[in-house]
Amino acid sequence: MAPLEARLLRARSVAGTGRIDVSNLETELGTIYTVDTIRSLTRVCPHIKFVWIMGADNLSQVSRWRQWRLLFRSLPIAIFDRAAYARGALVSQAAREFSRSRLAARAASSLVYNRAPAWVFIKSLLHPDSGTCLRSRGLWDC
């Protein structure tokens, strides 16, 4: 993985000046684990509705994260398909345990208004190369 500053610069260049705010929030909050970051964010910004976004590769192994069930119970989650991970992700421990909380993909645009636990799995066109391959070639724009 590239150093944090390089990743921040790259993310900012991709995000542009739109509605995405790229920050080093975990560094500022002093958090390491996702669940702690979410706790801090929701405590500091109780008026903001958050949606956690992650790839299908993380859904496959999120059950190994610290207090992952609390993460699912804390805010809605949007999970994006990633090449070669969808099948495993959708039968993962987290997907099974929270299967009753899964919403249809067409509900993604209103996910933020759903009370947790709530999650959607969003299928999209996939780039044929892996992120690791693209990063190794310096092709972050592909």
N, C-alpha and C positions, 0 to 999 in steps of 0.2 A: 504494500500500500504506500502511496506517495505521502510525504510529510503533510501535516495538517495545513500549513500555510499554502502549499501548492494546491491541495484539494479545494480550499476555500477560494483561491483565485480562480480556479477552473470553474467551480460551481457558480461563482458570481458572473463570470463571462457568459456562461450558458443561460443563467436566469435573466440577464439583462436588467432592465429597469422596470419590469412588470410587477406583479403582485407577490413575487417570491422574495422573501428576505433570507439571505444566506448569512449564517452567523456561526460563531464558535461557542454556542450557548452552553454546551456541556463544560467547556473550560471556564466560562464565566460563572456558572452555577456550582462548579466543583463536583459535578456528578460523573460517575463512571457507567453506571447501569441505567438502561433505558427506563426502567420502572421508577428510579429515583429522579430522573430528568422529568418524566411525566408528572410525578407528584409535585415537584417544585414548580413546574409551569402552571399546573392547575391551581396551585395555592397562590402563586404570585399574580396570576391573570384569571381570576374566577369568572370574569365576564366574557372570556373568549371561548368559543367552541373549537376544540382541536380534533383532528382526525390523524391517526398514526398511519403512515404510508410505508409499506415494505414490499419487497419482492417475494415471489413464491419460494425462492431458496431459503429465505428466513422463516417462512411458515413451516417448512419442513423440519427445522431444528429449533424453533422458538421454545419448545418445551424444555430445552436445556438452559434457557435464560433464567436469571434470578427473578423470582416471583412473577413468572410469565402469566399466570392466571389473573393476577391483579392488573396486569397491563390490559388484558382483554376486558376486564370489568371496569376499567377506568375511562376508556374513550373508544369511539368507533374506530375500526381499522379497515383500510383499503389495501388489498393485496393484489399486486400486479404480477401477471404471468411472466415467467422467465423461461427461456428455452431449456428444455430437459428437466424442469422441476415441477411442472403443474401436477402430473399424476401423483408423485410422491407427496407433494404439499397437501393435496386434497384428501389424502388418507392418513395424514400425520396425526399425532396425538392431539395437537391443538385443534385441528379441523374436526376431529371426531368429538372431542369434549365440548366444543362450542358449535356443533352442527346445528343446533336449534336456533342459534343466533345469526346464522348466515342469511343474508338477504340476496335477492336476485341482483345480478350485475346492473340491470336497468335502474336499480335504486341507488346507484353510486352517487348521482348528483344530489341526492337528499340525505346521504349518509350522515352528514354533520348534524342533522336534526334528530337522529335516532339516539335513544338512550343505550349506553353500553350495558351488556355486551352486544355488539352488532358489528358484522363484518361483511365485506363483499369481495369476491374474487373477480378481477377484471382481466379478460383476455384481450390481447392486442396483437398487432403485427410484431413479430419478433425479429431482431437482427440475428443473422445466422452465426456471427462470431460471439465468442464469450467475452465478458468484460475483461478478464485476465489477458486474453489475446489482444484485445484492442489497446489496453494500457501498455502492454509490453512493446507494442509497435508505435506508441505515442499517438494513436488515432482515437482520441477521446470524442471527436466530433461525429464519428461514423453513424 
